Amino acid sequence: MDFFTYVGSQLDQLVFYGQQHFLLVLFAVGIAAAISLAAGTLLHTNRLTPDSWKRPVRAGSMEGLLIVSSAALTIPSLALFGLLQPVLGLGATPSLTALTIYAIYPVLRNVVAGLSSVDDAVLESARGMGMSPLRRMLTIQLPLAWPVILSGIRVAVLIIIGVAVVAGAINGPGFGSSLILGLARLGSVNSFNQVLAATLGCLVVAAVYEIVFWIVQRFTTPRGIRV
C-alpha cells in the first residue's frame, strides 16, 4: 500500500490522533503558562507581595524557580514518563503532568525577561498618575511584556509537540502510540507508512499552532509596540 492510500484508509484515526495531540499540548502549556505568569508577576515586584518579602527573598525565590524548572527540562523524557507511571498510572494524567513540567521553564524565563524589560520611567509616570500596583501590572507591565511572554509560550508549544510523542510509551494521547508502534514493527507491512503519517501529523499540529500564534499576536499585541 502506498503512503497516500494508507493515509486515506486511516484518515479518521489520524485526525483523532491529531486532535488528541493538539489538546494535550494546549492543556500542558496552558497550565504551565498560568503557573509561570502567577509566579513571575508575584515575585517580580514587592508591590504585589507582603512587606516581609524583601527584594533578596523575591530575587532568590525567582532564581530558585528558574534553576529548578531548567533542571527539570534536562530530565530525559522517557525517564520522567517512566518515573511518573507508578504514581499516576498510564494515559493522559502522567502525560499531562510531565509535559507541564517541561513547559514551565521557557514560559517562566520569558515572563521574567518581559517584565524586566519594561522601562522604570514608564512605571514611575504611572505611579505619579495615581495608578495602584495591581493596575500598573495589568495595564502597563503585562501588555508591554506580552510579546516576549508570547514568544516563550510559542517556544514551549514547539518543544512540547515533539516531547508529547514520547507519551506514547505510557499510552498517552496523540501520535506517540502510533509512532512507537510503527517503529517497533519497522520492516513489516505499512510500518513505514505508519511512522511517516505520525511524523507528518506532528508537523501539521505545529503548523496549526503557528497559525494560531500569528493570529493571537496580531490581535493581542498593543499597536504601539507591534513589529
C-alpha positions as CSV (number, residue, x, y, z in Angstrom):
1,M,0.0,0.0,0.0
2,D,1.5,3.4,-1.0
3,F,1.5,6.2,1.5
4,F,-1.4,8.2,0.2
5,T,-3.6,5.1,0.1
6,Y,-2.6,4.4,3.6
7,V,-3.5,7.9,4.8
8,G,-6.8,7.7,3.1
9,S,-7.7,4.4,4.8
10,Q,-6.6,5.7,8.2
11,L,-7.7,9.3,7.9
12,D,-10.3,9.2,10.7
13,Q,-7.8,7.7,13.1
14,L,-5.1,10.2,12.1
15,V,-7.5,13.1,12.6
16,F,-8.4,11.7,16.0
17,Y,-4.7,11.4,17.0
18,G,-4.2,15.0,15.7
19,Q,-7.0,16.3,17.9
20,Q,-5.6,14.5,21.0
21,H,-2.1,15.8,20.3
22,F,-3.3,19.4,19.9
23,L,-5.4,19.3,23.1
24,L,-2.6,17.6,25.1
25,V,-0.2,20.3,24.2
26,L,-2.8,23.0,24.7
27,F,-3.6,21.9,28.3
28,A,0.0,21.3,29.2
29,V,1.3,24.7,28.0
30,G,-1.8,26.4,29.3
31,I,-1.3,25.1,32.8
32,A,2.5,25.9,32.6
33,A,1.7,29.4,31.4
34,A,-0.7,30.0,34.3
35,I,1.8,28.9,36.8
36,S,4.6,30.9,35.2
37,L,2.6,34.1,35.0
38,A,1.4,33.8,38.6
39,A,4.9,33.2,39.9
40,G,6.5,35.8,37.6
41,T,4.2,38.6,38.4
42,L,4.1,37.8,42.2
43,L,7.9,37.6,42.6
44,H,8.8,40.4,40.1
45,T,7.8,43.3,42.3
46,N,7.4,43.8,46.1
47,R,4.4,46.0,45.5
48,L,2.4,42.8,44.8
49,T,3.8,40.9,47.8
50,P,3.8,41.3,51.6
51,D,6.3,43.7,53.1
52,S,8.2,40.8,54.6
53,W,9.2,39.7,51.1
54,K,12.3,41.8,50.6
55,R,14.0,42.1,47.3
56,P,16.7,39.5,48.1
57,V,14.0,37.0,49.1
58,R,12.0,37.6,45.9
59,A,15.1,37.5,43.7
60,G,16.3,34.3,45.4
61,S,12.9,32.7,45.0
62,M,12.7,33.6,41.3
63,E,16.2,32.3,40.6
64,G,15.4,29.2,42.6
65,L,12.3,28.6,40.4
66,L,14.3,29.1,37.2
67,I,17.0,26.7,38.3
68,V,14.5,24.0,39.3
69,S,12.5,24.4,36.2
70,S,15.6,24.4,34.0
71,A,16.9,21.3,35.7
72,A,13.5,19.6,35.1
73,L,13.8,20.4,31.4
74,T,17.1,18.4,31.3
75,I,15.5,15.2,32.6
76,P,15.3,12.6,29.7
77,S,11.6,12.5,28.7
78,L,11.4,8.7,28.7
79,A,12.8,8.6,32.2
80,L,10.3,11.2,33.5
81,F,7.4,9.4,32.0
82,G,8.7,6.2,33.5
83,L,9.1,7.7,36.9
84,L,5.5,9.1,36.9
85,Q,3.9,5.9,35.7
86,P,4.0,4.0,39.0
87,V,2.4,7.0,40.8
88,L,-0.1,8.3,38.2
89,G,-0.7,5.2,36.1
90,L,-1.0,5.2,32.3
91,G,-2.7,7.5,29.9
92,A,-3.4,11.2,29.9
93,T,-2.7,12.1,33.6
94,P,1.1,11.3,33.7
95,S,1.5,12.6,30.2
96,L,-0.1,16.0,31.1
97,T,1.9,16.2,34.3
98,A,5.3,15.5,32.6
99,L,4.6,17.9,29.7
100,T,3.5,20.7,32.1
101,I,6.8,20.3,34.0
102,Y,8.8,20.6,30.7
103,A,6.8,23.6,29.6
104,I,7.3,25.8,32.7
105,Y,10.9,26.9,32.1
106,P,10.6,28.5,28.7
107,V,7.5,30.4,29.7
108,L,8.8,31.5,33.1
109,R,12.1,32.7,31.6
110,N,10.3,34.9,29.2
111,V,7.9,36.2,31.8
112,V,10.8,37.3,33.9
113,A,12.6,38.8,30.8
114,G,9.5,40.5,29.6
115,L,8.6,42.2,32.9
116,S,12.2,43.2,33.4
117,S,12.3,44.9,30.0
118,V,9.6,47.5,30.9
119,D,11.2,50.9,31.4
120,D,11.2,52.1,35.0
121,A,10.4,55.6,33.8
122,V,7.1,54.4,32.4
123,L,6.2,52.8,35.7
124,E,7.2,55.9,37.6
125,S,5.0,58.0,35.4
126,A,2.1,55.6,36.0
127,R,2.7,55.8,39.7
128,G,2.7,59.6,39.6
129,M,-0.7,59.4,37.9
130,G,-2.0,57.5,41.0
131,M,-2.2,54.1,39.5
132,S,-2.2,51.2,42.0
133,P,0.4,48.5,41.8
134,L,-2.1,46.0,40.5
135,R,-3.4,48.4,37.9
136,R,0.2,49.2,36.7
137,M,0.9,45.5,36.4
138,L,-2.3,44.7,34.4
139,T,-2.5,47.8,32.2
140,I,1.2,48.6,31.6
141,Q,3.7,45.9,32.6
142,L,1.9,42.8,31.2
143,P,0.8,44.4,27.9
144,L,4.3,45.8,27.3
145,A,5.9,42.4,28.2
146,W,3.3,40.4,26.3
147,P,5.2,39.9,23.0
148,V,8.2,38.5,25.0
149,I,5.9,36.3,27.1
150,L,4.0,35.1,24.0
151,S,7.3,34.2,22.4
152,G,8.1,32.0,25.4
153,I,4.7,30.3,25.2
154,R,5.4,29.7,21.5
155,V,8.7,28.1,22.2
156,A,7.2,25.9,24.9
157,V,4.5,24.7,22.4
158,L,7.1,23.7,19.8
159,I,9.1,21.8,22.4
160,I,6.1,20.0,23.8
161,I,4.7,18.9,20.4
162,G,7.9,16.9,20.0
163,V,8.2,15.6,23.6
164,A,4.5,14.6,23.6
165,V,5.3,11.8,21.2
166,V,7.2,10.1,24.0
167,A,4.0,9.9,26.0
168,G,3.0,7.1,23.7
169,A,5.3,4.9,25.8
170,I,2.8,5.1,28.6
171,N,-0.3,5.0,26.4
172,G,-0.6,8.8,26.3
173,P,-2.9,10.5,23.8
174,G,-1.7,11.8,20.5
175,F,0.5,10.5,17.7
176,G,3.0,8.9,20.1
177,S,1.4,5.5,20.4
178,S,1.1,5.2,16.6
179,L,4.7,6.3,16.0
180,I,6.2,4.0,18.7
181,L,4.1,1.0,17.4
182,G,5.3,1.7,13.8
183,L,8.9,1.9,14.9
184,A,8.6,-1.3,16.9
185,R,7.3,-3.2,13.8
186,L,9.5,-1.4,11.3
187,G,10.0,-3.6,8.2
188,S,6.6,-5.1,8.3
189,V,3.6,-4.2,6.2
190,N,2.7,-0.4,6.4
191,S,5.0,0.2,9.3
192,F,6.9,2.9,7.4
193,N,3.7,4.5,6.4
194,Q,2.5,4.5,10.0
195,V,5.7,6.2,11.2
196,L,5.7,8.7,8.3
197,A,2.0,9.6,8.9
198,A,2.5,10.1,12.6
199,T,5.6,12.3,12.0
200,L,3.8,14.4,9.4
201,G,0.8,14.6,11.8
202,C,3.1,16.3,14.4
203,L,4.2,18.8,11.7
204,V,0.6,19.6,10.9
205,V,-0.2,20.2,14.5
206,A,2.9,22.5,14.7
207,A,1.7,24.4,11.6
208,V,-1.8,24.9,13.1
209,Y,-0.3,26.3,16.3
210,E,1.9,28.6,14.2
211,I,-1.2,30.0,12.6
212,V,-2.9,30.3,15.9
213,F,0.1,32.2,17.4
214,W,0.2,34.6,14.4
215,I,-3.5,35.4,14.9
216,V,-3.1,35.8,18.7
217,Q,0.0,38.0,18.3
218,R,-1.7,40.2,15.7
219,F,-4.8,40.9,17.8
220,T,-3.3,41.0,21.3
221,T,-0.1,43.0,20.9
222,P,-0.6,46.7,21.6
223,R,-0.4,48.6,18.3
224,G,2.3,50.9,19.5
225,I,4.8,48.0,20.0
226,R,4.0,45.8,17.0
227,V,6.9,45.0,14.8
